[in-house]
Amino acid sequence: MNIGDIAPAFDLPADGGGTASLAALKGRKVVLYFYPRDDTPGCTTEAIAFTALQDDFAAADTTVIGVSKDSVASHAKFRAKHALGVGLGSDLDGTVIEAYGAWVEKSMYGKKYMGIDRSTVLIDRDGRIAAVWRKVKVPGHAAAVLKAAQDL
């Protein structure tokens, strides 16, 4: 997946009973941020940071959706506990996570395993990849993504 490529289609169950789909967002900019797990320290900080900038993203005609392999019920608890304003998509089978290149081999204490690479993709109004961030460090990331969305 490279900048300029057509973004892979997605249609994910979302908390609150709806769905998050690229087709439904056609004509808007979309931020998909992939994160390992609901209610863990880094993931919570990232979701709160995107929520804090929610009005600015809306002003930039940009929809923000967090994606993990957590269930819709887990997302609903996560949203309620931290008063999150961003959409959360449930990708239980990892199809969308893989399509966007966020399912990678990781290593911890010398043991290799597959997991979600904290990463973000900005999709332009035409459904093309405009920017990609891999191995995201949370501090300042949401602001950097907002700037890219505003400049697009």
CNS distance restraints for C-alpha pairs under 8 A (distance, minus, plus):
assign (resid   1 and name CA) (resid   5 and name CA) 6.46 0.50 0.50
assign (resid   1 and name CA) (resid 100 and name CA) 6.94 0.50 0.50
assign (resid   1 and name CA) (resid 101 and name CA) 7.27 0.50 0.50
assign (resid   2 and name CA) (resid 129 and name CA) 6.87 0.50 0.50
assign (resid   3 and name CA) (resid 128 and name CA) 7.47 0.50 0.50
assign (resid   3 and name CA) (resid 129 and name CA) 4.93 0.50 0.50
assign (resid   3 and name CA) (resid 130 and name CA) 5.38 0.50 0.50
assign (resid   3 and name CA) (resid 131 and name CA) 6.06 0.50 0.50
assign (resid   3 and name CA) (resid 132 and name CA) 7.44 0.50 0.50
assign (resid   4 and name CA) (resid 128 and name CA) 5.46 0.50 0.50
assign (resid   4 and name CA) (resid 129 and name CA) 5.18 0.50 0.50
assign (resid   4 and name CA) (resid 130 and name CA) 6.20 0.50 0.50
assign (resid   5 and name CA) (resid 128 and name CA) 5.42 0.50 0.50
assign (resid   5 and name CA) (resid 129 and name CA) 5.53 0.50 0.50
assign (resid   6 and name CA) (resid 127 and name CA) 5.87 0.50 0.50
assign (resid   6 and name CA) (resid 128 and name CA) 4.30 0.50 0.50
assign (resid   6 and name CA) (resid 129 and name CA) 6.20 0.50 0.50
assign (resid   7 and name CA) (resid 123 and name CA) 6.87 0.50 0.50
assign (resid   7 and name CA) (resid 127 and name CA) 5.68 0.50 0.50
assign (resid   7 and name CA) (resid 128 and name CA) 5.12 0.50 0.50
assign (resid   7 and name CA) (resid 129 and name CA) 5.58 0.50 0.50
assign (resid   8 and name CA) (resid  96 and name CA) 7.80 0.50 0.50
assign (resid   8 and name CA) (resid  99 and name CA) 6.46 0.50 0.50
assign (resid   8 and name CA) (resid 100 and name CA) 7.10 0.50 0.50
assign (resid   9 and name CA) (resid  21 and name CA) 7.39 0.50 0.50
assign (resid   9 and name CA) (resid  22 and name CA) 5.77 0.50 0.50
assign (resid   9 and name CA) (resid  23 and name CA) 7.21 0.50 0.50
assign (resid  10 and name CA) (resid  20 and name CA) 7.56 0.50 0.50
assign (resid  10 and name CA) (resid  21 and name CA) 5.24 0.50 0.50
assign (resid  10 and name CA) (resid  22 and name CA) 5.62 0.50 0.50
assign (resid  10 and name CA) (resid  23 and name CA) 7.83 0.50 0.50
assign (resid  10 and name CA) (resid  96 and name CA) 6.33 0.50 0.50
assign (resid  11 and name CA) (resid  19 and name CA) 6.46 0.50 0.50
assign (resid  11 and name CA) (resid  20 and name CA) 5.57 0.50 0.50
assign (resid  11 and name CA) (resid  21 and name CA) 4.14 0.50 0.50
assign (resid  11 and name CA) (resid  22 and name CA) 6.81 0.50 0.50
assign (resid  12 and name CA) (resid  19 and name CA) 5.37 0.50 0.50
assign (resid  12 and name CA) (resid  20 and name CA) 5.10 0.50 0.50
assign (resid  12 and name CA) (resid  21 and name CA) 6.27 0.50 0.50
assign (resid  12 and name CA) (resid  89 and name CA) 5.49 0.50 0.50
assign (resid  12 and name CA) (resid  90 and name CA) 5.93 0.50 0.50
assign (resid  12 and name CA) (resid  91 and name CA) 6.36 0.50 0.50
assign (resid  13 and name CA) (resid  17 and name CA) 7.12 0.50 0.50
assign (resid  13 and name CA) (resid  18 and name CA) 6.21 0.50 0.50
assign (resid  13 and name CA) (resid  19 and name CA) 4.48 0.50 0.50
assign (resid  13 and name CA) (resid  20 and name CA) 6.37 0.50 0.50
assign (resid  13 and name CA) (resid  72 and name CA) 6.87 0.50 0.50
assign (resid  13 and name CA) (resid  89 and name CA) 5.80 0.50 0.50
assign (resid  13 and name CA) (resid  90 and name CA) 5.54 0.50 0.50
assign (resid  13 and name CA) (resid  91 and name CA) 7.62 0.50 0.50
assign (resid  14 and name CA) (resid  18 and name CA) 5.24 0.50 0.50
assign (resid  14 and name CA) (resid  19 and name CA) 4.81 0.50 0.50
assign (resid  14 and name CA) (resid  20 and name CA) 5.99 0.50 0.50
assign (resid  14 and name CA) (resid  72 and name CA) 6.04 0.50 0.50
assign (resid  14 and name CA) (resid  87 and name CA) 7.15 0.50 0.50
assign (resid  14 and name CA) (resid  88 and name CA) 5.69 0.50 0.50
assign (resid  14 and name CA) (resid  89 and name CA) 4.59 0.50 0.50
assign (resid  14 and name CA) (resid  90 and name CA) 6.01 0.50 0.50
assign (resid  15 and name CA) (resid  19 and name CA) 7.99 0.50 0.50
assign (resid  15 and name CA) (resid  72 and name CA) 4.96 0.50 0.50
assign (resid  15 and name CA) (resid  73 and name CA) 6.91 0.50 0.50
assign (resid  15 and name CA) (resid  75 and name CA) 5.88 0.50 0.50
assign (resid  15 and name CA) (resid  76 and name CA) 5.34 0.50 0.50
assign (resid  15 and name CA) (resid  87 and name CA) 7.59 0.50 0.50
assign (resid  15 and name CA) (resid  88 and name CA) 6.26 0.50 0.50
assign (resid  15 and name CA) (resid  89 and name CA) 7.00 0.50 0.50
assign (resid  15 and name CA) (resid  90 and name CA) 7.84 0.50 0.50
assign (resid  16 and name CA) (resid  72 and name CA) 7.95 0.50 0.50
assign (resid  16 and name CA) (resid  76 and name CA) 6.97 0.50 0.50
assign (resid  19 and name CA) (resid  89 and name CA) 7.52 0.50 0.50
assign (resid  20 and name CA) (resid  24 and name CA) 7.66 0.50 0.50
assign (resid  20 and name CA) (resid  65 and name CA) 7.81 0.50 0.50
assign (resid  20 and name CA) (resid  87 and name CA) 7.83 0.50 0.50
assign (resid  20 and name CA) (resid  89 and name CA) 6.31 0.50 0.50
assign (resid  21 and name CA) (resid  25 and name CA) 6.65 0.50 0.50
assign (resid  22 and name CA) (resid  26 and name CA) 6.39 0.50 0.50
assign (resid  22 and name CA) (resid 127 and name CA) 7.77 0.50 0.50
assign (resid  25 and name CA) (resid  29 and name CA) 7.74 0.50 0.50
assign (resid  25 and name CA) (resid  30 and name CA) 7.48 0.50 0.50
assign (resid  25 and name CA) (resid  63 and name CA) 7.99 0.50 0.50
assign (resid  26 and name CA) (resid 125 and name CA) 6.45 0.50 0.50
assign (resid  26 and name CA) (resid 126 and name CA) 7.07 0.50 0.50
assign (resid  26 and name CA) (resid 127 and name CA) 6.87 0.50 0.50
assign (resid  27 and name CA) (resid 125 and name CA) 4.45 0.50 0.50
assign (resid  27 and name CA) (resid 126 and name CA) 6.29 0.50 0.50
assign (resid  27 and name CA) (resid 127 and name CA) 7.82 0.50 0.50
assign (resid  28 and name CA) (resid  61 and name CA) 5.98 0.50 0.50
assign (resid  28 and name CA) (resid  62 and name CA) 6.01 0.50 0.50
assign (resid  28 and name CA) (resid  63 and name CA) 7.22 0.50 0.50
assign (resid  28 and name CA) (resid 124 and name CA) 7.04 0.50 0.50
assign (resid  28 and name CA) (resid 125 and name CA) 4.72 0.50 0.50
assign (resid  29 and name CA) (resid  61 and name CA) 6.21 0.50 0.50
assign (resid  29 and name CA) (resid  62 and name CA) 4.50 0.50 0.50
assign (resid  29 and name CA) (resid  63 and name CA) 6.31 0.50 0.50
assign (resid  29 and name CA) (resid 122 and name CA) 7.24 0.50 0.50
assign (resid  29 and name CA) (resid 123 and name CA) 5.61 0.50 0.50
assign (resid  29 and name CA) (resid 124 and name CA) 4.75 0.50 0.50
assign (resid  29 and name CA) (resid 125 and name CA) 4.89 0.50 0.50
assign (resid  29 and name CA) (resid 127 and name CA) 7.97 0.50 0.50
assign (resid  29 and name CA) (resid 149 and name CA) 7.34 0.50 0.50
assign (resid  30 and name CA) (resid  62 and name CA) 5.35 0.50 0.50
assign (resid  30 and name CA) (resid  63 and name CA) 4.82 0.50 0.50
assign (resid  30 and name CA) (resid  64 and name CA) 5.95 0.50 0.50
assign (resid  30 and name CA) (resid  65 and name CA) 7.61 0.50 0.50
assign (resid  30 and name CA) (resid 122 and name CA) 5.83 0.50 0.50
assign (resid  30 and name CA) (resid 123 and name CA) 5.03 0.50 0.50
assign (resid  30 and name CA) (resid 124 and name CA) 6.71 0.50 0.50
assign (resid  30 and name CA) (resid 125 and name CA) 7.81 0.50 0.50
assign (resid  31 and name CA) (resid  62 and name CA) 6.98 0.50 0.50
assign (resid  31 and name CA) (resid  63 and name CA) 6.10 0.50 0.50
assign (resid  31 and name CA) (resid  64 and name CA) 4.67 0.50 0.50
assign (resid  31 and name CA) (resid  65 and name CA) 6.13 0.50 0.50
assign (resid  31 and name CA) (resid 120 and name CA) 6.94 0.50 0.50
assign (resid  31 and name CA) (resid 121 and name CA) 5.74 0.50 0.50
assign (resid  31 and name CA) (resid 122 and name CA) 4.63 0.50 0.50
assign (resid  31 and name CA) (resid 123 and name CA) 6.30 0.50 0.50
assign (resid  32 and name CA) (resid  64 and name CA) 6.16 0.50 0.50
assign (resid  32 and name CA) (resid  65 and name CA) 5.04 0.50 0.50
assign (resid  32 and name CA) (resid  66 and name CA) 5.85 0.50 0.50
assign (resid  32 and name CA) (resid  67 and name CA) 6.86 0.50 0.50
assign (resid  32 and name CA) (resid 120 and name CA) 5.64 0.50 0.50
assign (resid  32 and name CA) (resid 121 and name CA) 5.26 0.50 0.50
assign (resid  32 and name CA) (resid 122 and name CA) 6.58 0.50 0.50
assign (resid  33 and name CA) (resid  64 and name CA) 7.65 0.50 0.50
assign (resid  33 and name CA) (resid  65 and name CA) 6.35 0.50 0.50
assign (resid  33 and name CA) (resid  66 and name CA) 4.85 0.50 0.50
assign (resid  33 and name CA) (resid  67 and name CA) 6.09 0.50 0.50
assign (resid  33 and name CA) (resid 118 and name CA) 7.47 0.50 0.50
assign (resid  33 and name CA) (resid 119 and name CA) 5.83 0.50 0.50
assign (resid  33 and name CA) (resid 120 and name CA) 4.16 0.50 0.50
assign (resid  33 and name CA) (resid 121 and name CA) 6.36 0.50 0.50
assign (resid  34 and name CA) (resid  66 and name CA) 5.88 0.50 0.50
assign (resid  34 and name CA) (resid  67 and name CA) 4.82 0.50 0.50
assign (resid  34 and name CA) (resid  68 and name CA) 5.95 0.50 0.50
assign (resid  34 and name CA) (resid  97 and name CA) 7.19 0.50 0.50
assign (resid  34 and name CA) (resid 102 and name CA) 6.87 0.50 0.50
assign (resid  34 and name CA) (resid 116 and name CA) 7.09 0.50 0.50
assign (resid  34 and name CA) (resid 117 and name CA) 7.16 0.50 0.50
assign (resid  34 and name CA) (resid 118 and name CA) 5.48 0.50 0.50
assign (resid  34 and name CA) (resid 119 and name CA) 5.28 0.50 0.50
assign (resid  34 and name CA) (resid 120 and name CA) 6.04 0.50 0.50
assign (resid  35 and name CA) (resid  43 and name CA) 6.16 0.50 0.50
assign (resid  35 and name CA) (resid  66 and name CA) 7.06 0.50 0.50
assign (resid  35 and name CA) (resid  67 and name CA) 6.29 0.50 0.50
assign (resid  35 and name CA) (resid  68 and name CA) 5.51 0.50 0.50
assign (resid  35 and name CA) (resid 116 and name CA) 6.38 0.50 0.50
assign (resid  35 and name CA) (resid 117 and name CA) 7.00 0.50 0.50
assign (resid  35 and name CA) (resid 118 and name CA) 4.91 0.50 0.50
assign (resid  35 and name CA) (resid 119 and name CA) 7.03 0.50 0.50
assign (resid  36 and name CA) (resid  43 and name CA) 7.04 0.50 0.50
assign (resid  36 and name CA) (resid  68 and name CA) 5.95 0.50 0.50
assign (resid  36 and name CA) (resid  69 and name CA) 7.53 0.50 0.50
assign (resid  36 and name CA) (resid 115 and name CA) 7.22 0.50 0.50
assign (resid  36 and name CA) (resid 116 and name CA) 5.20 0.50 0.50
assign (resid  36 and name CA) (resid 117 and name CA) 7.20 0.50 0.50
assign (resid  36 and name CA) (resid 118 and name CA) 6.65 0.50 0.50
assign (resid  37 and name CA) (resid  43 and name CA) 6.48 0.50 0.50
assign (resid  37 and name CA) (resid  68 and name CA) 6.28 0.50 0.50
assign (resid  37 and name CA) (resid  69 and name CA) 7.31 0.50 0.50
assign (resid  37 and name CA) (resid  70 and name CA) 6.56 0.50 0.50
assign (resid  38 and name CA) (resid  43 and name CA) 6.40 0.50 0.50
assign (resid  38 and name CA) (resid  44 and name CA) 6.98 0.50 0.50
assign (resid  38 and name CA) (resid  68 and name CA) 7.69 0.50 0.50
assign (resid  38 and name CA) (resid  70 and name CA) 6.74 0.50 0.50
assign (resid  38 and name CA) (resid  74 and name CA) 6.98 0.50 0.50
assign (resid  38 and name CA) (resid  75 and name CA) 6.71 0.50 0.50
assign (resid  38 and name CA) (resid  78 and name CA) 6.12 0.50 0.50
assign (resid  39 and name CA) (resid  43 and name CA) 6.47 0.50 0.50
assign (resid  39 and name CA) (resid  44 and name CA) 5.40 0.50 0.50
assign (resid  39 and name CA) (resid  78 and name CA) 5.92 0.50 0.50
assign (resid  40 and name CA) (resid  44 and name CA) 5.79 0.50 0.50
assign (resid  41 and name CA) (resid  45 and name CA) 6.21 0.50 0.50
assign (resid  42 and name CA) (resid  46 and name CA) 6.14 0.50 0.50
assign (resid  42 and name CA) (resid 138 and name CA) 6.82 0.50 0.50
assign (resid  43 and name CA) (resid  47 and name CA) 6.14 0.50 0.50
assign (resid  44 and name CA) (resid  48 and name CA) 6.10 0.50 0.50
assign (resid  44 and name CA) (resid  82 and name CA) 7.82 0.50 0.50
assign (resid  45 and name CA) (resid  49 and name CA) 6.12 0.50 0.50
assign (resid  45 and name CA) (resid 138 and name CA) 7.24 0.50 0.50
assign (resid  46 and name CA) (resid  50 and name CA) 6.31 0.50 0.50
assign (resid  46 and name CA) (resid 138 and name CA) 5.75 0.50 0.50
assign (resid  46 and name CA) (resid 139 and name CA) 7.87 0.50 0.50
assign (resid  46 and name CA) (resid 141 and name CA) 7.95 0.50 0.50
assign (resid  46 and name CA) (resid 142 and name CA) 7.30 0.50 0.50
assign (resid  47 and name CA) (resid  51 and name CA) 6.11 0.50 0.50
assign (resid  47 and name CA) (resid  66 and name CA) 7.55 0.50 0.50
assign (resid  47 and name CA) (resid  84 and name CA) 6.87 0.50 0.50
assign (resid  47 and name CA) (resid  86 and name CA) 7.39 0.50 0.50
assign (resid  48 and name CA) (resid  52 and name CA) 6.06 0.50 0.50
assign (resid  48 and name CA) (resid  82 and name CA) 7.33 0.50 0.50
assign (resid  48 and name CA) (resid  84 and name CA) 6.37 0.50 0.50
assign (resid  49 and name CA) (resid  53 and name CA) 6.62 0.50 0.50
assign (resid  49 and name CA) (resid 142 and name CA) 5.99 0.50 0.50
assign (resid  50 and name CA) (resid  54 and name CA) 6.21 0.50 0.50
assign (resid  50 and name CA) (resid  64 and name CA) 7.69 0.50 0.50
assign (resid  50 and name CA) (resid  86 and name CA) 6.92 0.50 0.50
assign (resid  50 and name CA) (resid 142 and name CA) 5.43 0.50 0.50
assign (resid  51 and name CA) (resid  84 and name CA) 5.78 0.50 0.50
assign (resid  51 and name CA) (resid  85 and name CA) 5.09 0.50 0.50
assign (resid  51 and name CA) (resid  86 and name CA) 5.62 0.50 0.50
assign (resid  53 and name CA) (resid  57 and name CA) 6.25 0.50 0.50
assign (resid  53 and name CA) (resid 142 and name CA) 7.57 0.50 0.50
assign (resid  53 and name CA) (resid 143 and name CA) 7.59 0.50 0.50
assign (resid  53 and name CA) (resid 146 and name CA) 7.79 0.50 0.50
assign (resid  54 and name CA) (resid  58 and name CA) 6.17 0.50 0.50
assign (resid  54 and name CA) (resid  64 and name CA) 7.96 0.50 0.50
assign (resid  54 and name CA) (resid  85 and name CA) 6.91 0.50 0.50
assign (resid  54 and name CA) (resid  86 and name CA) 7.02 0.50 0.50
assign (resid  55 and name CA) (resid  59 and name CA) 6.15 0.50 0.50
assign (resid  56 and name CA) (resid  60 and name CA) 6.31 0.50 0.50
assign (resid  56 and name CA) (resid 146 and name CA) 7.48 0.50 0.50
assign (resid  57 and name CA) (resid  61 and name CA) 6.40 0.50 0.50
assign (resid  57 and name CA) (resid  62 and name CA) 5.13 0.50 0.50
assign (resid  57 and name CA) (resid  63 and name CA) 6.82 0.50 0.50
assign (resid  57 and name CA) (resid  64 and name CA) 7.55 0.50 0.50
assign (resid  57 and name CA) (resid 146 and name CA) 6.28 0.50 0.50
assign (resid  57 and name CA) (resid 149 and name CA) 7.57 0.50 0.50
assign (resid  57 and name CA) (resid 150 and name CA) 7.92 0.50 0.50
assign (resid  58 and name CA) (resid  62 and name CA) 5.41 0.50 0.50
assign (resid  58 and name CA) (resid  63 and name CA) 6.72 0.50 0.50
assign (resid  60 and name CA) (resid 149 and name CA) 6.59 0.50 0.50
assign (resid  60 and name CA) (resid 150 and name CA) 5.42 0.50 0.50
assign (resid  62 and name CA) (resid 149 and name CA) 6.96 0.50 0.50
assign (resid  64 and name CA) (resid  86 and name CA) 5.86 0.50 0.50
assign (resid  64 and name CA) (resid  87 and name CA) 6.34 0.50 0.50
assign (resid  65 and name CA) (resid  86 and name CA) 6.02 0.50 0.50
assign (resid  65 and name CA) (resid  87 and name CA) 4.59 0.50 0.50
assign (resid  65 and name CA) (resid  88 and name CA) 5.39 0.50 0.50
assign (resid  65 and name CA) (resid  89 and name CA) 6.62 0.50 0.50
assign (resid  66 and name CA) (resid  86 and name CA) 7.11 0.50 0.50
assign (resid  66 and name CA) (resid  87 and name CA) 6.15 0.50 0.50
assign (resid  66 and name CA) (resid  88 and name CA) 4.68 0.50 0.50
assign (resid  66 and name CA) (resid  89 and name CA) 6.08 0.50 0.50
assign (resid  67 and name CA) (resid  88 and name CA) 5.84 0.50 0.50
assign (resid  67 and name CA) (resid  89 and name CA) 4.82 0.50 0.50
assign (resid  67 and name CA) (resid  90 and name CA) 6.12 0.50 0.50
assign (resid  67 and name CA) (resid  91 and name CA) 6.70 0.50 0.50
assign (resid  67 and name CA) (resid  97 and name CA) 7.64 0.50 0.50
assign (resid  68 and name CA) (resid  88 and name CA) 7.99 0.50 0.50
assign (resid  68 and name CA) (resid  89 and name CA) 6.83 0.50 0.50
assign (resid  68 and name CA) (resid  90 and name CA) 5.87 0.50 0.50
assign (resid  68 and name CA) (resid  91 and name CA) 5.87 0.50 0.50
assign (resid  68 and name CA) (resid  92 and name CA) 7.64 0.50 0.50
assign (resid  68 and name CA) (resid  97 and name CA) 7.62 0.50 0.50
assign (resid  68 and name CA) (resid 116 and name CA) 7.83 0.50 0.50
assign (resid  69 and name CA) (resid  90 and name CA) 5.71 0.50 0.50
assign (resid  69 and name CA) (resid  91 and name CA) 4.72 0.50 0.50
assign (resid  69 and name CA) (resid  92 and name CA) 4.48 0.50 0.50
assign (resid  69 and name CA) (resid  93 and name CA) 7.02 0.50 0.50
assign (resid  69 and name CA) (resid  94 and name CA) 6.30 0.50 0.50
assign (resid  70 and name CA) (resid  74 and name CA) 6.02 0.50 0.50
assign (resid  70 and name CA) (resid  75 and name CA) 6.70 0.50 0.50
assign (resid  70 and name CA) (resid  90 and name CA) 5.77 0.50 0.50
assign (resid  70 and name CA) (resid  91 and name CA) 7.03 0.50 0.50
assign (resid  70 and name CA) (resid  92 and name CA) 6.31 0.50 0.50
assign (resid  71 and name CA) (resid  75 and name CA) 6.27 0.50 0.50
assign (resid  71 and name CA) (resid  90 and name CA) 5.53 0.50 0.50
assign (resid  71 and name CA) (resid  91 and name CA) 7.70 0.50 0.50
assign (resid  71 and name CA) (resid  92 and name CA) 6.54 0.50 0.50
assign (resid  72 and name CA) (resid  76 and name CA) 6.20 0.50 0.50
assign (resid  72 and name CA) (resid  89 and name CA) 7.45 0.50 0.50
assign (resid  72 and name CA) (resid  90 and name CA) 5.71 0.50 0.50
assign (resid  73 and name CA) (resid  77 and name CA) 6.41 0.50 0.50
assign (resid  74 and name CA) (resid  78 and name CA) 6.15 0.50 0.50
assign (resid  75 and name CA) (resid  79 and name CA) 6.01 0.50 0.50
assign (resid  75 and name CA) (resid  88 and name CA) 6.43 0.50 0.50
assign (resid  75 and name CA) (resid  89 and name CA) 7.93 0.50 0.50
assign (resid  75 and name CA) (resid  90 and name CA) 7.61 0.50 0.50
assign (resid  76 and name CA) (resid  80 and name CA) 6.16 0.50 0.50
assign (resid  77 and name CA) (resid  81 and name CA) 5.98 0.50 0.50
assign (resid  78 and name CA) (resid  82 and name CA) 6.29 0.50 0.50
assign (resid  78 and name CA) (resid  84 and name CA) 7.72 0.50 0.50
assign (resid  79 and name CA) (resid  83 and name CA) 5.46 0.50 0.50
assign (resid  79 and name CA) (resid  84 and name CA) 4.71 0.50 0.50
assign (resid  79 and name CA) (resid  85 and name CA) 7.46 0.50 0.50
assign (resid  80 and name CA) (resid  84 and name CA) 6.85 0.50 0.50
assign (resid  91 and name CA) (resid  95 and name CA) 6.79 0.50 0.50
assign (resid  91 and name CA) (resid  96 and name CA) 6.59 0.50 0.50
assign (resid  91 and name CA) (resid  97 and name CA) 7.17 0.50 0.50
assign (resid  94 and name CA) (resid  98 and name CA) 6.01 0.50 0.50
assign (resid  94 and name CA) (resid 103 and name CA) 7.77 0.50 0.50
assign (resid  95 and name CA) (resid  99 and name CA) 6.16 0.50 0.50
assign (resid  96 and name CA) (resid 100 and name CA) 6.21 0.50 0.50
assign (resid  97 and name CA) (resid 101 and name CA) 6.40 0.50 0.50
assign (resid  97 and name CA) (resid 102 and name CA) 5.24 0.50 0.50
assign (resid  97 and name CA) (resid 103 and name CA) 5.85 0.50 0.50
assign (resid  97 and name CA) (resid 116 and name CA) 7.50 0.50 0.50
assign (resid  98 and name CA) (resid 102 and name CA) 5.78 0.50 0.50
assign (resid  98 and name CA) (resid 103 and name CA) 5.09 0.50 0.50
assign (resid 102 and name CA) (resid 116 and name CA) 5.48 0.50 0.50
assign (resid 102 and name CA) (resid 117 and name CA) 4.99 0.50 0.50
assign (resid 102 and name CA) (resid 118 and name CA) 7.16 0.50 0.50
assign (resid 102 and name CA) (resid 119 and name CA) 6.47 0.50 0.50
assign (resid 103 and name CA) (resid 114 and name CA) 6.74 0.50 0.50
assign (resid 103 and name CA) (resid 115 and name CA) 5.57 0.50 0.50
assign (resid 103 and name CA) (resid 116 and name CA) 4.80 0.50 0.50
assign (resid 103 and name CA) (resid 117 and name CA) 6.15 0.50 0.50
assign (resid 104 and name CA) (resid 114 and name CA) 5.52 0.50 0.50
assign (resid 104 and name CA) (resid 115 and name CA) 5.62 0.50 0.50
assign (resid 104 and name CA) (resid 116 and name CA) 6.20 0.50 0.50
assign (resid 104 and name CA) (resid 117 and name CA) 6.19 0.50 0.50
assign (resid 105 and name CA) (resid 112 and name CA) 6.62 0.50 0.50
assign (resid 105 and name CA) (resid 113 and name CA) 5.59 0.50 0.50
assign (resid 105 and name CA) (resid 114 and name CA) 4.45 0.50 0.50
assign (resid 105 and name CA) (resid 115 and name CA) 6.33 0.50 0.50
assign (resid 106 and name CA) (resid 112 and name CA) 5.60 0.50 0.50
assign (resid 106 and name CA) (resid 113 and name CA) 5.35 0.50 0.50
assign (resid 106 and name CA) (resid 114 and name CA) 5.75 0.50 0.50
assign (resid 106 and name CA) (resid 115 and name CA) 6.33 0.50 0.50
assign (resid 107 and name CA) (resid 111 and name CA) 5.37 0.50 0.50
assign (resid 107 and name CA) (resid 112 and name CA) 4.35 0.50 0.50
assign (resid 107 and name CA) (resid 113 and name CA) 6.20 0.50 0.50
assign (resid 108 and name CA) (resid 112 and name CA) 6.59 0.50 0.50
assign (resid 117 and name CA) (resid 134 and name CA) 7.04 0.50 0.50
assign (resid 117 and name CA) (resid 135 and name CA) 6.04 0.50 0.50
assign (resid 118 and name CA) (resid 134 and name CA) 6.61 0.50 0.50
assign (resid 118 and name CA) (resid 135 and name CA) 5.47 0.50 0.50
assign (resid 118 and name CA) (resid 136 and name CA) 5.44 0.50 0.50
assign (resid 119 and name CA) (resid 132 and name CA) 7.47 0.50 0.50
assign (resid 119 and name CA) (resid 133 and name CA) 5.40 0.50 0.50
assign (resid 119 and name CA) (resid 134 and name CA) 4.52 0.50 0.50
assign (resid 119 and name CA) (resid 135 and name CA) 5.81 0.50 0.50
assign (resid 119 and name CA) (resid 136 and name CA) 5.50 0.50 0.50
assign (resid 120 and name CA) (resid 132 and name CA) 5.80 0.50 0.50
assign (resid 120 and name CA) (resid 133 and name CA) 5.07 0.50 0.50
assign (resid 120 and name CA) (resid 134 and name CA) 6.71 0.50 0.50
assign (resid 120 and name CA) (resid 136 and name CA) 7.62 0.50 0.50
assign (resid 121 and name CA) (resid 129 and name CA) 7.02 0.50 0.50
assign (resid 121 and name CA) (resid 130 and name CA) 7.62 0.50 0.50
assign (resid 121 and name CA) (resid 131 and name CA) 5.84 0.50 0.50
assign (resid 121 and name CA) (resid 132 and name CA) 4.58 0.50 0.50
assign (resid 121 and name CA) (resid 133 and name CA) 6.45 0.50 0.50
assign (resid 122 and name CA) (resid 129 and name CA) 6.11 0.50 0.50
assign (resid 122 and name CA) (resid 130 and name CA) 5.43 0.50 0.50
assign (resid 122 and name CA) (resid 131 and name CA) 5.06 0.50 0.50
assign (resid 122 and name CA) (resid 132 and name CA) 6.39 0.50 0.50
assign (resid 122 and name CA) (resid 145 and name CA) 7.69 0.50 0.50
assign (resid 122 and name CA) (resid 149 and name CA) 7.26 0.50 0.50
assign (resid 123 and name CA) (resid 127 and name CA) 5.77 0.50 0.50
assign (resid 123 and name CA) (resid 128 and name CA) 5.40 0.50 0.50
assign (resid 123 and name CA) (resid 129 and name CA) 4.64 0.50 0.50
assign (resid 123 and name CA) (resid 130 and name CA) 5.31 0.50 0.50
assign (resid 123 and name CA) (resid 131 and name CA) 7.19 0.50 0.50
assign (resid 124 and name CA) (resid 128 and name CA) 5.43 0.50 0.50
assign (resid 124 and name CA) (resid 129 and name CA) 6.39 0.50 0.50
assign (resid 124 and name CA) (resid 130 and name CA) 5.74 0.50 0.50
assign (resid 124 and name CA) (resid 152 and name CA) 7.34 0.50 0.50
assign (resid 130 and name CA) (resid 152 and name CA) 7.96 0.50 0.50
assign (resid 131 and name CA) (resid 148 and name CA) 7.82 0.50 0.50
assign (resid 136 and name CA) (resid 141 and name CA) 7.21 0.50 0.50
assign (resid 137 and name CA) (resid 141 and name CA) 6.70 0.50 0.50
assign (resid 138 and name CA) (resid 142 and name CA) 7.61 0.50 0.50
assign (resid 140 and name CA) (resid 144 and name CA) 6.37 0.50 0.50
assign (resid 141 and name CA) (resid 145 and name CA) 6.28 0.50 0.50
assign (resid 142 and name CA) (resid 146 and name CA) 6.14 0.50 0.50
assign (resid 143 and name CA) (resid 147 and name CA) 6.23 0.50 0.50
assign (resid 144 and name CA) (resid 148 and name CA) 6.38 0.50 0.50
assign (resid 145 and name CA) (resid 149 and name CA) 6.20 0.50 0.50
assign (resid 146 and name CA) (resid 150 and name CA) 6.10 0.50 0.50
assign (resid 147 and name CA) (resid 151 and name CA) 6.13 0.50 0.50
assign (resid 148 and name CA) (resid 152 and name CA) 6.19 0.50 0.50
